[in-house]
């Protein structure tokens, strides 16, 4: 009986230790990652959106994303493009121009369908996020300009 009690106490202690370690790691992870974790899904949708519109390439999409406030390095973007390709959302080909070549990505049918579905979800979320603001501005009286 004593042995079982000791094992239970040890398990409880190890669970507490594990919780402390996980909290500590979560705090460090949160400090390192910050809001980027939330934005990563938006970045993937943005990439998919442009790949549906036409062919994209690494540096071009880095520039496009930077125009929208996202700062991605090639070391962050290329693994993302490769994983989207492995998952079937993108397909790539190598295009040559003289001595230079670049990998160009295009959306697959799965990527197009996924973007279509994601647009519906984003539209719903957008409406929910901003509906109170819209209701508030609609109920407020409009200001008249001093020039009237």
C-alpha positions in Angstrom: 0.0 0.0 0.0 2.8 2.3 0.9 4.5 1.8 -2.5 1.3 2.8 -4.4 0.9 6.0 -2.3 4.5 6.9 -3.0 4.1 6.3 -6.7 0.9 8.5 -6.8 2.7 11.2 -4.9 5.7 11.0 -7.3 3.4 11.2 -10.3 1.6 14.2 -8.8 5.0 15.9 -8.2 6.2 15.1 -11.7 3.0 16.4 -13.1 3.4 19.6 -11.2 7.0 19.9 -12.3 5.9 19.2 -15.9 3.3 22.0 -15.6 5.9 24.4 -14.3 8.2 23.5 -17.2 5.4 23.9 -19.7 4.4 27.2 -18.3 8.0 28.4 -18.4 8.4 27.2 -22.0 5.1 28.7 -23.0 6.2 32.0 -21.5 9.5 31.9 -23.4 7.7 30.8 -26.6 5.2 33.6 -26.2 8.0 36.1 -25.7 9.9 34.9 -28.8 6.9 34.4 -31.1 4.6 37.2 -29.8 1.7 37.9 -32.2 3.4 36.2 -35.1 1.7 33.0 -34.2 -1.7 34.6 -34.9 -0.5 36.2 -38.1 0.9 33.0 -39.6 -2.5 31.8 -40.8 -3.1 35.2 -42.4 0.3 35.0 -44.2 -0.6 31.5 -45.6 -4.0 32.9 -46.8 -2.3 35.9 -48.3 0.2 33.6 -50.2 -2.6 31.4 -51.4 -4.6 34.4 -52.5 -1.8 35.6 -54.7 -1.0 32.1 -56.0 -4.6 31.9 -57.1 -4.4 35.2 -58.9 -1.2 34.2 -60.8 2.2 32.7 -60.5 4.3 33.8 -57.5 8.0 33.5 -56.6 9.8 33.9 -53.3 11.3 37.4 -53.4 8.1 38.8 -55.1 5.9 37.5 -52.3 8.3 38.7 -49.6 7.9 42.2 -51.2 4.2 41.9 -51.4 3.8 40.8 -47.8 6.1 43.6 -46.6 3.7 46.1 -48.2 1.1 44.7 -45.8 3.3 44.9 -42.8 4.6 41.3 -42.7 8.3 40.9 -42.4 9.3 37.5 -43.6 12.9 36.4 -44.3 13.6 33.9 -47.1 14.5 31.4 -44.2 10.9 31.7 -43.0 9.1 32.0 -46.4 10.7 29.1 -48.4 9.9 26.4 -45.8 6.3 27.8 -45.7 6.0 27.6 -49.5 7.5 24.1 -49.5 5.1 22.9 -46.8 2.1 24.4 -48.7 3.4 22.5 -51.8 3.7 19.3 -49.9 0.2 19.7 -48.5 -1.1 20.1 -52.1 -2.1 23.8 -52.0 0.6 24.9 -54.3 2.6 23.4 -57.2 6.0 24.7 -58.3 8.0 24.7 -61.5 11.5 26.0 -62.2 11.5 28.7 -64.8 14.8 29.7 -66.6 15.7 33.0 -68.0 19.2 32.8 -69.5 21.5 31.9 -66.7 19.0 32.6 -64.0 16.3 30.3 -62.7 13.6 30.8 -60.2 11.0 28.5 -58.6 7.5 29.7 -59.4 4.4 28.6 -57.4 0.8 28.3 -58.6 -2.3 27.3 -56.7 -3.6 23.8 -57.3 -7.3 23.0 -57.4 -7.1 22.1 -53.7 -5.5 25.5 -53.0 -8.3 27.3 -55.0 -11.0 25.4 -53.1 -9.3 26.0 -49.8 -9.1 29.7 -50.5 -12.7 29.9 -51.5 -13.7 28.2 -48.2 -11.4 30.4 -46.2 -12.8 33.5 -47.7 -16.3 32.5 -46.4 -14.8 32.0 -42.9 -12.9 35.3 -43.0 -16.0 37.1 -44.2 -17.9 35.7 -41.2 -15.1 36.6 -38.8 -14.7 40.1 -40.2 -18.4 40.7 -39.8 -18.3 39.5 -36.2 -15.2 41.4 -35.3 -16.5 44.7 -36.6 -20.3 44.4 -36.2 -20.3 46.2 -32.8 -18.2 49.0 -34.3 -20.6 49.3 -37.2 -23.6 49.3 -34.9 -22.0 51.9 -32.8 -21.2 54.2 -35.7 -24.7 53.8 -37.1 -26.4 54.8 -33.9 -24.1 57.8 -33.3 -25.4 61.1 -34.8 -23.3 62.4 -37.7 -21.1 65.4 -37.1 -21.8 68.5 -39.1 -19.0 70.4 -40.5 -18.3 74.0 -39.3 -18.5 75.3 -42.9 -22.3 74.6 -43.2 
